[in-house]
Amino acid sequence: MAPSITMYATGVCPFCIQAERLLRARGVQEITKVRVDLEPSMWQKMVQETGRRTVPQIWIGDVHVGGYDDLVALDRAGGLEPLLSGHPGGEP
C-alpha cells in the first residue's frame, strides 16, 4: 500500500509546483496539500515539526523528506521510488 503524501505549500511557490510535478511523474496520484498561506496556524505547526521555515515541506508517510531540493536528491539517489512504494528499505 502506497503511503500518504503531505506537502506544506503556498499558492504561488514555484518549488511546490515542481515538487508536485516530480511526485506525479513518479506515479503519485494523491497529495494532501496544506496551504500555510491560507492557514497561518499550519505554518507554525510546520515549523515546529520540521524546524524549517520554507515551503514545500514534504512528508511521505511518516518520513519527513524535506523541501524540493531534498526530494530531487532523494530521487537521484534512488531512494524516492522505494519510499513511495512503501518499501523504504528496498524489501519487496
Phi and psi in radians as a Rosetta constraint file:
Dihedral C 1 N 2 CA 2 C 2 CIRCULARHARMONIC -1.253 0.35
Dihedral N 2 CA 2 C 2 N 3 CIRCULARHARMONIC 2.443 0.35
Dihedral C 2 N 3 CA 3 C 3 CIRCULARHARMONIC -1.278 0.35
Dihedral N 3 CA 3 C 3 N 4 CIRCULARHARMONIC 2.788 0.35
Dihedral C 3 N 4 CA 4 C 4 CIRCULARHARMONIC -1.300 0.35
Dihedral N 4 CA 4 C 4 N 5 CIRCULARHARMONIC 2.611 0.35
Dihedral C 4 N 5 CA 5 C 5 CIRCULARHARMONIC -2.022 0.35
Dihedral N 5 CA 5 C 5 N 6 CIRCULARHARMONIC 2.217 0.35
Dihedral C 5 N 6 CA 6 C 6 CIRCULARHARMONIC -2.152 0.35
Dihedral N 6 CA 6 C 6 N 7 CIRCULARHARMONIC 2.308 0.35
Dihedral C 6 N 7 CA 7 C 7 CIRCULARHARMONIC -2.281 0.35
Dihedral N 7 CA 7 C 7 N 8 CIRCULARHARMONIC 2.068 0.35
Dihedral C 7 N 8 CA 8 C 8 CIRCULARHARMONIC -1.354 0.35
Dihedral N 8 CA 8 C 8 N 9 CIRCULARHARMONIC 2.242 0.35
Dihedral C 8 N 9 CA 9 C 9 CIRCULARHARMONIC -2.636 0.35
Dihedral N 9 CA 9 C 9 N 10 CIRCULARHARMONIC 3.015 0.35
Dihedral C 9 N 10 CA 10 C 10 CIRCULARHARMONIC -2.145 0.35
Dihedral N 10 CA 10 C 10 N 11 CIRCULARHARMONIC 2.948 0.35
Dihedral C 10 N 11 CA 11 C 11 CIRCULARHARMONIC -1.272 0.35
Dihedral N 11 CA 11 C 11 N 12 CIRCULARHARMONIC -0.327 0.35
Dihedral C 11 N 12 CA 12 C 12 CIRCULARHARMONIC -2.101 0.35
Dihedral N 12 CA 12 C 12 N 13 CIRCULARHARMONIC 0.267 0.35
Dihedral C 12 N 13 CA 13 C 13 CIRCULARHARMONIC -1.434 0.35
Dihedral N 13 CA 13 C 13 N 14 CIRCULARHARMONIC 1.984 0.35
Dihedral C 13 N 14 CA 14 C 14 CIRCULARHARMONIC -1.150 0.35
Dihedral N 14 CA 14 C 14 N 15 CIRCULARHARMONIC -0.532 0.35
Dihedral C 14 N 15 CA 15 C 15 CIRCULARHARMONIC -1.257 0.35
Dihedral N 15 CA 15 C 15 N 16 CIRCULARHARMONIC -0.533 0.35
Dihedral C 15 N 16 CA 16 C 16 CIRCULARHARMONIC -1.138 0.35
Dihedral N 16 CA 16 C 16 N 17 CIRCULARHARMONIC -0.748 0.35
Dihedral C 16 N 17 CA 17 C 17 CIRCULARHARMONIC -1.099 0.35
Dihedral N 17 CA 17 C 17 N 18 CIRCULARHARMONIC -0.770 0.35
Dihedral C 17 N 18 CA 18 C 18 CIRCULARHARMONIC -1.135 0.35
Dihedral N 18 CA 18 C 18 N 19 CIRCULARHARMONIC -0.702 0.35
Dihedral C 18 N 19 CA 19 C 19 CIRCULARHARMONIC -1.092 0.35
Dihedral N 19 CA 19 C 19 N 20 CIRCULARHARMONIC -0.756 0.35
Dihedral C 19 N 20 CA 20 C 20 CIRCULARHARMONIC -1.092 0.35
Dihedral N 20 CA 20 C 20 N 21 CIRCULARHARMONIC -0.728 0.35
Dihedral C 20 N 21 CA 21 C 21 CIRCULARHARMONIC -1.057 0.35
Dihedral N 21 CA 21 C 21 N 22 CIRCULARHARMONIC -0.758 0.35
Dihedral C 21 N 22 CA 22 C 22 CIRCULARHARMONIC -1.126 0.35
Dihedral N 22 CA 22 C 22 N 23 CIRCULARHARMONIC -0.790 0.35
Dihedral C 22 N 23 CA 23 C 23 CIRCULARHARMONIC -1.083 0.35
Dihedral N 23 CA 23 C 23 N 24 CIRCULARHARMONIC -0.735 0.35
Dihedral C 23 N 24 CA 24 C 24 CIRCULARHARMONIC -1.139 0.35
Dihedral N 24 CA 24 C 24 N 25 CIRCULARHARMONIC -0.659 0.35
Dihedral C 24 N 25 CA 25 C 25 CIRCULARHARMONIC -1.127 0.35
Dihedral N 25 CA 25 C 25 N 26 CIRCULARHARMONIC -0.429 0.35
Dihedral C 25 N 26 CA 26 C 26 CIRCULARHARMONIC -1.633 0.35
Dihedral N 26 CA 26 C 26 N 27 CIRCULARHARMONIC 0.191 0.35
Dihedral C 26 N 27 CA 27 C 27 CIRCULARHARMONIC 1.706 0.35
Dihedral N 27 CA 27 C 27 N 28 CIRCULARHARMONIC 0.028 0.35
Dihedral C 27 N 28 CA 28 C 28 CIRCULARHARMONIC -1.245 0.35
Dihedral N 28 CA 28 C 28 N 29 CIRCULARHARMONIC 2.232 0.35
Dihedral C 28 N 29 CA 29 C 29 CIRCULARHARMONIC -1.794 0.35
Dihedral N 29 CA 29 C 29 N 30 CIRCULARHARMONIC -0.502 0.35
Dihedral C 29 N 30 CA 30 C 30 CIRCULARHARMONIC -2.211 0.35
Dihedral N 30 CA 30 C 30 N 31 CIRCULARHARMONIC 2.190 0.35
Dihedral C 30 N 31 CA 31 C 31 CIRCULARHARMONIC -2.209 0.35
Dihedral N 31 CA 31 C 31 N 32 CIRCULARHARMONIC 2.152 0.35
Dihedral C 31 N 32 CA 32 C 32 CIRCULARHARMONIC -1.477 0.35
Dihedral N 32 CA 32 C 32 N 33 CIRCULARHARMONIC 1.989 0.35
Dihedral C 32 N 33 CA 33 C 33 CIRCULARHARMONIC -1.722 0.35
Dihedral N 33 CA 33 C 33 N 34 CIRCULARHARMONIC 2.264 0.35
Dihedral C 33 N 34 CA 34 C 34 CIRCULARHARMONIC -1.873 0.35
Dihedral N 34 CA 34 C 34 N 35 CIRCULARHARMONIC 1.911 0.35
Dihedral C 34 N 35 CA 35 C 35 CIRCULARHARMONIC -1.470 0.35
Dihedral N 35 CA 35 C 35 N 36 CIRCULARHARMONIC 1.710 0.35
Dihedral C 35 N 36 CA 36 C 36 CIRCULARHARMONIC -1.260 0.35
Dihedral N 36 CA 36 C 36 N 37 CIRCULARHARMONIC -0.305 0.35
Dihedral C 36 N 37 CA 37 C 37 CIRCULARHARMONIC -1.327 0.35
Dihedral N 37 CA 37 C 37 N 38 CIRCULARHARMONIC -0.414 0.35
Dihedral C 37 N 38 CA 38 C 38 CIRCULARHARMONIC -1.672 0.35
Dihedral N 38 CA 38 C 38 N 39 CIRCULARHARMONIC -0.390 0.35
Dihedral C 38 N 39 CA 39 C 39 CIRCULARHARMONIC -2.277 0.35
Dihedral N 39 CA 39 C 39 N 40 CIRCULARHARMONIC 1.529 0.35
Dihedral C 39 N 40 CA 40 C 40 CIRCULARHARMONIC -0.984 0.35
Dihedral N 40 CA 40 C 40 N 41 CIRCULARHARMONIC -0.541 0.35
Dihedral C 40 N 41 CA 41 C 41 CIRCULARHARMONIC -1.132 0.35
Dihedral N 41 CA 41 C 41 N 42 CIRCULARHARMONIC -0.523 0.35
Dihedral C 41 N 42 CA 42 C 42 CIRCULARHARMONIC -1.285 0.35
Dihedral N 42 CA 42 C 42 N 43 CIRCULARHARMONIC -0.519 0.35
Dihedral C 42 N 43 CA 43 C 43 CIRCULARHARMONIC -1.110 0.35
Dihedral N 43 CA 43 C 43 N 44 CIRCULARHARMONIC -0.764 0.35
Dihedral C 43 N 44 CA 44 C 44 CIRCULARHARMONIC -1.089 0.35
Dihedral N 44 CA 44 C 44 N 45 CIRCULARHARMONIC -0.719 0.35
Dihedral C 44 N 45 CA 45 C 45 CIRCULARHARMONIC -1.086 0.35
Dihedral N 45 CA 45 C 45 N 46 CIRCULARHARMONIC -0.755 0.35
Dihedral C 45 N 46 CA 46 C 46 CIRCULARHARMONIC -1.024 0.35
Dihedral N 46 CA 46 C 46 N 47 CIRCULARHARMONIC -0.813 0.35
Dihedral C 46 N 47 CA 47 C 47 CIRCULARHARMONIC -1.095 0.35
Dihedral N 47 CA 47 C 47 N 48 CIRCULARHARMONIC -0.726 0.35
Dihedral C 47 N 48 CA 48 C 48 CIRCULARHARMONIC -1.112 0.35
Dihedral N 48 CA 48 C 48 N 49 CIRCULARHARMONIC -0.729 0.35
Dihedral C 48 N 49 CA 49 C 49 CIRCULARHARMONIC -1.292 0.35
Dihedral N 49 CA 49 C 49 N 50 CIRCULARHARMONIC -0.605 0.35
Dihedral C 49 N 50 CA 50 C 50 CIRCULARHARMONIC -1.913 0.35
Dihedral N 50 CA 50 C 50 N 51 CIRCULARHARMONIC -0.389 0.35
Dihedral C 50 N 51 CA 51 C 51 CIRCULARHARMONIC 1.324 0.35
Dihedral N 51 CA 51 C 51 N 52 CIRCULARHARMONIC 0.123 0.35
Dihedral C 51 N 52 CA 52 C 52 CIRCULARHARMONIC -2.010 0.35
Dihedral N 52 CA 52 C 52 N 53 CIRCULARHARMONIC 2.641 0.35
Dihedral C 52 N 53 CA 53 C 53 CIRCULARHARMONIC -1.991 0.35
Dihedral N 53 CA 53 C 53 N 54 CIRCULARHARMONIC 0.163 0.35
Dihedral C 53 N 54 CA 54 C 54 CIRCULARHARMONIC -2.023 0.35
Dihedral N 54 CA 54 C 54 N 55 CIRCULARHARMONIC 2.728 0.35
Dihedral C 54 N 55 CA 55 C 55 CIRCULARHARMONIC -1.979 0.35
Dihedral N 55 CA 55 C 55 N 56 CIRCULARHARMONIC 2.686 0.35
Dihedral C 55 N 56 CA 56 C 56 CIRCULARHARMONIC -1.392 0.35
Dihedral N 56 CA 56 C 56 N 57 CIRCULARHARMONIC 2.755 0.35
Dihedral C 56 N 57 CA 57 C 57 CIRCULARHARMONIC -2.149 0.35
Dihedral N 57 CA 57 C 57 N 58 CIRCULARHARMONIC 2.150 0.35
Dihedral C 57 N 58 CA 58 C 58 CIRCULARHARMONIC -2.034 0.35
Dihedral N 58 CA 58 C 58 N 59 CIRCULARHARMONIC 2.323 0.35
Dihedral C 58 N 59 CA 59 C 59 CIRCULARHARMONIC -2.059 0.35
Dihedral N 59 CA 59 C 59 N 60 CIRCULARHARMONIC 2.304 0.35
Dihedral C 59 N 60 CA 60 C 60 CIRCULARHARMONIC -2.021 0.35
Dihedral N 60 CA 60 C 60 N 61 CIRCULARHARMONIC 1.902 0.35
Dihedral C 60 N 61 CA 61 C 61 CIRCULARHARMONIC 1.092 0.35
Dihedral N 61 CA 61 C 61 N 62 CIRCULARHARMONIC -2.228 0.35
Dihedral C 61 N 62 CA 62 C 62 CIRCULARHARMONIC -1.781 0.35
Dihedral N 62 CA 62 C 62 N 63 CIRCULARHARMONIC 0.280 0.35
Dihedral C 62 N 63 CA 63 C 63 CIRCULARHARMONIC -1.736 0.35
Dihedral N 63 CA 63 C 63 N 64 CIRCULARHARMONIC 2.110 0.35
Dihedral C 63 N 64 CA 64 C 64 CIRCULARHARMONIC -1.430 0.35
Dihedral N 64 CA 64 C 64 N 65 CIRCULARHARMONIC 1.937 0.35
Dihedral C 64 N 65 CA 65 C 65 CIRCULARHARMONIC -1.355 0.35
Dihedral N 65 CA 65 C 65 N 66 CIRCULARHARMONIC -0.673 0.35
Dihedral C 65 N 66 CA 66 C 66 CIRCULARHARMONIC 2.024 0.35
Dihedral N 66 CA 66 C 66 N 67 CIRCULARHARMONIC -2.552 0.35
Dihedral C 66 N 67 CA 67 C 67 CIRCULARHARMONIC -1.661 0.35
Dihedral N 67 CA 67 C 67 N 68 CIRCULARHARMONIC -2.906 0.35
Dihedral C 67 N 68 CA 68 C 68 CIRCULARHARMONIC -1.064 0.35
Dihedral N 68 CA 68 C 68 N 69 CIRCULARHARMONIC -0.828 0.35
Dihedral C 68 N 69 CA 69 C 69 CIRCULARHARMONIC -1.047 0.35
Dihedral N 69 CA 69 C 69 N 70 CIRCULARHARMONIC -0.673 0.35
Dihedral C 69 N 70 CA 70 C 70 CIRCULARHARMONIC -1.142 0.35
Dihedral N 70 CA 70 C 70 N 71 CIRCULARHARMONIC -0.702 0.35
Dihedral C 70 N 71 CA 71 C 71 CIRCULARHARMONIC -1.097 0.35
Dihedral N 71 CA 71 C 71 N 72 CIRCULARHARMONIC -0.778 0.35
Dihedral C 71 N 72 CA 72 C 72 CIRCULARHARMONIC -1.116 0.35
Dihedral N 72 CA 72 C 72 N 73 CIRCULARHARMONIC -0.754 0.35
Dihedral C 72 N 73 CA 73 C 73 CIRCULARHARMONIC -1.098 0.35
Dihedral N 73 CA 73 C 73 N 74 CIRCULARHARMONIC -0.725 0.35
Dihedral C 73 N 74 CA 74 C 74 CIRCULARHARMONIC -1.094 0.35
Dihedral N 74 CA 74 C 74 N 75 CIRCULARHARMONIC -0.740 0.35
Dihedral C 74 N 75 CA 75 C 75 CIRCULARHARMONIC -1.106 0.35
Dihedral N 75 CA 75 C 75 N 76 CIRCULARHARMONIC -0.819 0.35
Dihedral C 75 N 76 CA 76 C 76 CIRCULARHARMONIC -1.121 0.35
Dihedral N 76 CA 76 C 76 N 77 CIRCULARHARMONIC -0.530 0.35
Dihedral C 76 N 77 CA 77 C 77 CIRCULARHARMONIC -1.431 0.35
Dihedral N 77 CA 77 C 77 N 78 CIRCULARHARMONIC -0.060 0.35
Dihedral C 77 N 78 CA 78 C 78 CIRCULARHARMONIC 1.486 0.35
Dihedral N 78 CA 78 C 78 N 79 CIRCULARHARMONIC 0.189 0.35
Dihedral C 78 N 79 CA 79 C 79 CIRCULARHARMONIC -1.652 0.35
Dihedral N 79 CA 79 C 79 N 80 CIRCULARHARMONIC -0.226 0.35
Dihedral C 79 N 80 CA 80 C 80 CIRCULARHARMONIC -1.276 0.35
Dihedral N 80 CA 80 C 80 N 81 CIRCULARHARMONIC -0.853 0.35
Dihedral C 80 N 81 CA 81 C 81 CIRCULARHARMONIC -0.987 0.35
Dihedral N 81 CA 81 C 81 N 82 CIRCULARHARMONIC -0.848 0.35
Dihedral C 81 N 82 CA 82 C 82 CIRCULARHARMONIC -1.074 0.35
Dihedral N 82 CA 82 C 82 N 83 CIRCULARHARMONIC -0.664 0.35
Dihedral C 82 N 83 CA 83 C 83 CIRCULARHARMONIC -1.132 0.35
Dihedral N 83 CA 83 C 83 N 84 CIRCULARHARMONIC -0.738 0.35
Dihedral C 83 N 84 CA 84 C 84 CIRCULARHARMONIC -1.169 0.35
Dihedral N 84 CA 84 C 84 N 85 CIRCULARHARMONIC -0.526 0.35
Dihedral C 84 N 85 CA 85 C 85 CIRCULARHARMONIC -1.443 0.35
Dihedral N 85 CA 85 C 85 N 86 CIRCULARHARMONIC -0.091 0.35
Dihedral C 85 N 86 CA 86 C 86 CIRCULARHARMONIC 1.514 0.35
Dihedral N 86 CA 86 C 86 N 87 CIRCULARHARMONIC 0.206 0.35
Dihedral C 86 N 87 CA 87 C 87 CIRCULARHARMONIC -2.190 0.35
Dihedral N 87 CA 87 C 87 N 88 CIRCULARHARMONIC 1.167 0.35
Dihedral C 87 N 88 CA 88 C 88 CIRCULARHARMONIC -1.099 0.35
Dihedral N 88 CA 88 C 88 N 89 CIRCULARHARMONIC -0.409 0.35
Dihedral C 88 N 89 CA 89 C 89 CIRCULARHARMONIC -1.507 0.35
Dihedral N 89 CA 89 C 89 N 90 CIRCULARHARMONIC -0.035 0.35
Dihedral C 89 N 90 CA 90 C 90 CIRCULARHARMONIC 1.570 0.35
Dihedral N 90 CA 90 C 90 N 91 CIRCULARHARMONIC -0.057 0.35
Dihedral C 90 N 91 CA 91 C 91 CIRCULARHARMONIC -1.330 0.35
Dihedral N 91 CA 91 C 91 N 92 CIRCULARHARMONIC 2.653 0.35
